Amino acid sequence: MPPTGTGASVPSSAHGLAEDLRISIARLSRRLRRLRPVPIEGAGGPGPLTLTQFAALAALERHQSMTPRELADHEKVQPPSMTRVIAFLEGQGLVERSPHPTDGRQVVLSATTAGRDLLAEERRRKEAWLSQRLSELTPEERAILRKAAPILDKLSQA
């Protein structure tokens, strides 16, 4: 099946490749997002986390702890927006505050056990779906994707 954007079997330019990758990655991302809705525990509680809330919680897990300002900078959102995200996550018991070790005016945020468990369940569901799709590919196609994964990661870091 030809790539979606150019109609050619192999993009002849960086632009054609960029278009094909953009479309394919966007479709895959949308499909994975549709798997996201894991409601927060508790009767009558809110639905699943928004993408911003999920990203902030994941950043706290990955970095172990951050100040609210560091988290806002990391997620590239304005501090007032991050304040609302933090308040929601904290209210759901997914994030906790503790005193900053050297600056008494600041606090440090970290994911709670409940927050880490929620992230683990989200990842498990997405990886299960993706593993099933990958198992439907040929060994050659999986080998190509295995080689492409570090390259895609490099692009995402640029």
Protein Blocks (a to p, Z undefined) as FASTA:
>chain_A
ZZfklopabdcbfklmmmmmmmmmmmmmmmmmmmmmpcdehehiacdddfklmmmmmmmm
mnopacfklmmmmnopafklmmmmmmmmmmnopaccdddfklmkbccddddfklmmmmmm
mmmmmmmmmmmmmmmpcfklmmmmmmmmmmmmmmmmZZ
